[in-house]
């Protein structure tokens, strides 16, 4: 390689540096190869293999445990559904009219009504004239006077006692 060349002129000598249009190609460096002892490499591979095996086996065991847990939960769910159906059936039986009627007759002593009785309260003074004509002759005067007494007593105590109201046909307001 020439670094400089001599240019001769008659009167003087000049040294010029050559001009390069391209940069010189870099010199490839040799990569130093990393050398690992084969026993160390074998040991690392064995540890990696054992670790992956243990992880795989533990995941399989976990999957099996979860499947057993899922099966037991499905059995419990079926038992709860069956119990819910039994309770629903019992509720429907207890709400049936036949069961309610049986409880009313046995425990509460209720009976079917025999006949409807209607009690009509009227003002005694306005009713007494028509009643006297309708009553049979054998009713005593004392019984009629007793009825008047009770009517007078009721009319007198009615406004004083709020629990004693009057009964009349029509709407309650």
C-alpha positions in Angstrom: 0.0 0.0 0.0 1.2 3.4 -0.9 0.6 6.2 1.5 2.2 9.0 -0.3 3.7 9.5 -3.7 6.4 11.7 -4.9 5.5 14.4 -7.4 8.4 15.9 -9.0 8.4 19.2 -10.5 11.5 20.9 -11.9 11.8 23.5 -9.4 10.6 21.6 -6.2 9.6 18.3 -4.8 6.0 18.0 -3.2 4.6 15.1 -1.4 0.8 14.5 -1.8 -1.4 12.3 0.0 -3.6 10.0 -2.2 -7.3 10.7 -2.2 -9.6 7.7 -1.6 -13.1 7.8 -2.9 -14.1 4.8 -0.9 -13.4 4.0 2.6 -11.3 1.0 3.2 -13.3 -2.1 4.1 -13.4 -2.8 7.8 -11.3 -5.7 8.9 -13.5 -8.5 10.2 -12.9 -9.2 13.8 -12.8 -12.8 14.8 -15.5 -13.6 17.2 -14.3 -15.4 20.1 -16.3 -18.6 20.5 -17.6 -19.2 24.0 -16.7 -22.6 25.1 -18.6 -24.3 27.8 -17.5 -27.5 29.5 -19.7 -30.4 28.3 -20.4 -31.5 31.9 -21.8 -28.1 32.8 -23.9 -28.1 29.7 -25.2 -31.6 30.5 -26.0 -30.6 34.1 -28.0 -27.6 33.0 -29.9 -29.6 30.5 -30.7 -32.3 33.1 -31.9 -29.7 35.7 -34.1 -28.0 33.0 -35.5 -31.4 32.0 -36.3 -32.4 35.6 -37.9 -29.0 36.3 -40.2 -29.2 33.3 -41.2 -32.8 34.2 -42.0 -31.8 37.8 -44.1 -28.8 36.6 -45.9 -31.0 34.1 -46.7 -33.7 36.7 -47.9 -31.1 39.2 -50.3 -29.6 36.6 -51.7 -33.0 35.8 -52.2 -33.6 39.6 -54.0 -30.2 39.9 -56.2 -31.0 37.0 -57.2 -34.4 38.5 -58.0 -32.7 41.9 -60.1 -30.1 40.1 -62.0 -32.8 38.3 -62.8 -34.6 41.5 -63.9 -31.3 43.1 -66.1 -30.6 40.1 -67.8 -34.0 40.3 -68.5 -33.6 44.0 -70.0 -30.1 43.4 -72.2 -31.5 40.7 -73.4 -34.2 43.1 -74.2 -31.5 45.7 -76.0 -29.4 43.1 -78.2 -32.3 42.1 -79.0 -33.0 45.8 -79.9 -29.3 46.3 -82.1 -29.3 43.2 -83.9 -32.4 44.4 -84.4 -30.9 47.8 -85.7 -27.7 46.2 -88.2 -29.7 44.1 -89.4 -31.6 47.3 -89.8 -28.3 49.1 -91.7 -26.8 46.2 -94.0 -29.9 46.2 -94.6 -29.5 49.9 -95.4 -25.8 49.6 -97.9 -26.6 46.9 -99.5 -29.3 49.1 -99.7 -27.0 52.1 -101.3 -24.3 49.9 -103.9 -26.6 48.4 -107.5 -25.9 49.4 -108.1 -29.5 50.5 -105.2 -29.2 53.1 -106.4 -25.8 54.3 -110.0 -27.2 54.7 -108.6 -30.2 56.6 -106.6 -28.0 59.0 -109.6 -25.7 59.5 -111.9 -28.6 60.4 -109.4 -30.6 62.6 -107.3 -28.0 64.4 -109.6 -25.0 64.4 -112.9 -26.8 64.8 -114.6 -25.0 61.9 -117.7 -26.4 60.3 -119.7 -25.6 57.2 -122.5 -23.0 57.8 -125.9 -24.7 58.1 -128.1 -21.9 57.1 -127.9 -18.1 56.8 -129.5 -16.1 59.5 -130.2 -12.5 59.0 -130.7 -10.1 61.9 -132.5 -6.9 61.0 -132.4 -4.1 63.5 -135.2 -1.5 63.1 -136.4 1.4 65.2 -138.8 -0.2 67.8 -141.3 2.7 67.8 -142.0 2.6 64.1 -142.0 -1.1 64.0 -144.2 -1.8 67.0 -147.4 -1.0 65.3 -146.9 -3.4 62.5 -145.5 -6.0 64.8 -148.4 -5.9 67.1 -150.7 -6.9 64.3 -148.3 -9.6 63.1 -147.6 -11.2 66.5 -149.7 -14.0 67.7 -152.1 -13.4 70.5 -150.3 -15.7 73.0 -147.2 -13.5 73.2 -147.2 -11.7 76.5 -147.2 -8.1 77.1 -144.2 -8.5 79.4 -142.1 -9.8 76.5 -143.0 -6.9 74.4 -142.1 -4.5 77.2 -138.7 -6.3 77.7 -137.9 -5.8 74.0 -138.6 -2.1 74.3 -136.4 -1.9 77.4 -133.4 -3.5 75.6 -133.9 -1.2 72.6 -134.0 1.9 74.8 -130.9 0.7 76.7 -129.0 0.1 73.5 -130.0 3.4 72.0 -128.8 5.1 75.2 -125.5 3.2 75.5 -124.7 3.0 71.8 -123.0 6.5 71.4 -121.2 6.2 74.7 -119.5 2.9 73.9 -117.5 2.9 70.7 -117.3 -0.9 70.5 -121.0 -1.2 70.3 -122.0 0.0 66.9 -125.0 -0.5 64.9 -125.5 -3.0 62.1 -127.0 -2.0 58.9 -127.0 -3.1 55.3 -124.8 -1.2 52.9 -121.2 -0.2 52.6 -118.8 0.4 55.4 -117.3 3.8 55.4 
